[in-house]
Amino acid sequence: MSTKTNIQEAVPLSDSILFDIHKNYFRKNGIDSWKKNVPYYVTSHALFVNQVATLTFTYLIEAFYRGDITHDEPLYCLELGAGAGKFMYMFLNTLLPMLETSPLKDLSFIYIGSDFSENIVSYWDSHHQFQPFIKNGSLDFALYDAEKQQDIRLRKSGTLLKNLKNPLLVIANYVFDSLVHDAFHTNHGQLELSLAATYSKSDDYENNPEDLALSFSKKNIDTHYYKDTGLNRILTDYLTDHDSSTFLLPTGAVSCLNHVHGLSQKGAIVISHDKGHVEMESCIGITTPQFVTHGSISLMVNYDALCRYFGHKEGEGVMGDPVYGLKTCLIATGSTLFNFPLTKQALVQCVNTLPSDQFLGLKNLIDPIVKQLSTKDILAYLQFCMWDPKIVSHCTEPLLELIHTLTPSQILLLKKGLQSSERLIYDFSDDYYYFDLARVWHDLAHYEKSRDLYLHSMQVQEEDEFHWYNLALAYYKLGNHEKTKAALGEAKRVNPGYEAVDVLMKELKLD
Ligand SMILES: C[S@@+](CC[C@H](N)C(=O)[O-])C[C@H]1O[C@@H](n2cnc3c(N)ncnc32)[C@H](O)[C@@H]1O
């Protein structure tokens, strides 16, 4: 259907049906959203996770030495809209070892995965890889709608987050972009509110948000538009400084951060990643707000406004460089960051030197040519990307080709890297990460390790002949001929036409 149907008359953007459609998308699809088309690798690859963990660690250490952290109660880290849970899993596996070997080793650190969808939260709650963290008390969950000023009660411990003595750490990856925003235009001294009318190319826009389109009209307003004087102050700033600009105000994010700020006596420290603007100049020339849909809905986050808002209060925000793409913003809602020079430096060094989406751009250049790389270059690439399981899996074939050329120190490096990689695999998608790790361990002559990984892989993957065949090889190397035969029999059962089994049986003289 190509004709457009008007599904909502012109309203302020924050009242747009668009945001309800977004929420319904996640409510309806729950954890399957990520198995459909919501992207998540950009905020859950090992390099990114390591950058955020290092930034968090630096802040915690600096806050500890300043006396801002008490051991009398836990330090909570709340992840908003944690989605598939992959970042959460990788982050815990990266940050906790850093804390364990630091002066904060005795601190009770509790990560809280939160989302507004019960389906998503209960998925994490029953995920087998989260059970050890739940058991040792380092992980809890909360059903929390970031647009509502509602209580945050932890699902496992029953604790209500309030009046905390430690600062509350908040992580928000790809969340603020889809909370409500308002849109404005400055027209040579006159402030205009953008009103959005919503159209759809199809009746099934709930399932196909990409069919939606907005049409904007404008209405003159003054700078006392909001009850919140902090937001009005930003309207005044922008009207004064910009003759003709369209800009968004992330009012949903502001309300959420005001809420989390109030949960702790020391306010919140927020690490946010989103596509967004870090200075108003990047908005100039844009006449209508831009939005994109990829299953869910995403608008550019105006980080400049968020930082001004908390900067005008008692806090401070620090932003990444004004490059296009994914931005990182660090906001202290209740204190300045003047006394946190190392944390600010960590933001520059760990995150801004290589923003996640730019890293993925480089990865896209390197991935097609890994077969042409030398052993040294492949190892350098894997080290650089912190042994991300997806990239290790991609490099498995060329690594196996070159494994005989490895020097003893390269073998040591590879083994350490394989162990790191395994710690980061989150059982969520259909990838063959354990299988590929097992192949490398096999060729490094660690047959028990490869056997265990094949067996584990078979628990999380659908059964196939390749797992059984490779497992048979591992059993053979371990001298267990009975199990070798049995595994080859299983390979044949799964795929009776799999001739490699007969060839191997002959070769190993097992038939
Ligand atoms: C684009 S996904 C990002 C998921 C994850 N943080 C990542 O980086 O892959 C947005 C997430 O925010 C959640 N979400 C959307 N609106 C929300 C709200 N009002 N409050 C809390 N979570 C929300 C969705 O359920 C989803 O998990």
PDBQT file of the ligand as one rigid body, heavy atoms in Angstrom, charges set to zero:
ROOT
HETATM    1  C1  LIG A 601      17.370  -0.174  21.463  1.00  0.00    +0.000 C 
HETATM    2  S1  LIG A 601      17.183  -1.188  22.846  1.00  0.00    +0.000 S 
HETATM    3  C2  LIG A 601      18.776  -1.100  23.610  1.00  0.00    +0.000 C 
HETATM    4  C3  LIG A 601      19.078  -2.317  24.407  1.00  0.00    +0.000 C 
HETATM    5  C4  LIG A 601      20.498  -2.382  25.000  1.00  0.00    +0.000 C 
HETATM    6  N1  LIG A 601      20.719  -1.333  25.970  1.00  0.00    +0.000 N 
HETATM    7  C5  LIG A 601      21.545  -2.338  23.899  1.00  0.00    +0.000 C 
HETATM    8  O1  LIG A 601      22.401  -1.463  23.892  1.00  0.00    +0.000 OA
HETATM    9  O2  LIG A 601      21.484  -3.235  23.038  1.00  0.00    +0.000 OA
HETATM   10  C6  LIG A 601      16.172  -0.236  23.926  1.00  0.00    +0.000 C 
HETATM   11  C7  LIG A 601      15.867  -0.941  25.245  1.00  0.00    +0.000 C 
HETATM   12  O3  LIG A 601      15.202  -0.030  26.109  1.00  0.00    +0.000 OA
HETATM   13  C8  LIG A 601      14.030  -0.626  26.629  1.00  0.00    +0.000 C 
HETATM   14  N2  LIG A 601      13.093   0.465  26.835  1.00  0.00    +0.000 N 
HETATM   15  C9  LIG A 601      12.385   1.161  25.921  1.00  0.00    +0.000 A 
HETATM   16  N3  LIG A 601      11.641   2.091  26.515  1.00  0.00    +0.000 NA
HETATM   17  C10 LIG A 601      11.913   1.987  27.845  1.00  0.00    +0.000 A 
HETATM   18  C11 LIG A 601      11.473   2.667  28.986  1.00  0.00    +0.000 A 
HETATM   19  N4  LIG A 601      10.576   3.644  28.904  1.00  0.00    +0.000 N 
HETATM   20  N5  LIG A 601      11.958   2.307  30.191  1.00  0.00    +0.000 NA
HETATM   21  C12 LIG A 601      12.863   1.295  30.309  1.00  0.00    +0.000 A 
HETATM   22  N6  LIG A 601      13.304   0.599  29.267  1.00  0.00    +0.000 NA
HETATM   23  C13 LIG A 601      12.839   0.952  28.046  1.00  0.00    +0.000 A 
HETATM   24  C14 LIG A 601      13.600  -1.642  25.593  1.00  0.00    +0.000 C 
HETATM   25  O4  LIG A 601      12.807  -2.670  26.145  1.00  0.00    +0.000 OA
HETATM   26  C15 LIG A 601      14.954  -2.144  25.113  1.00  0.00    +0.000 C 
HETATM   27  O5  LIG A 601      15.424  -3.157  25.939  1.00  0.00    +0.000 OA
ENDROOT
TORSDOF 0
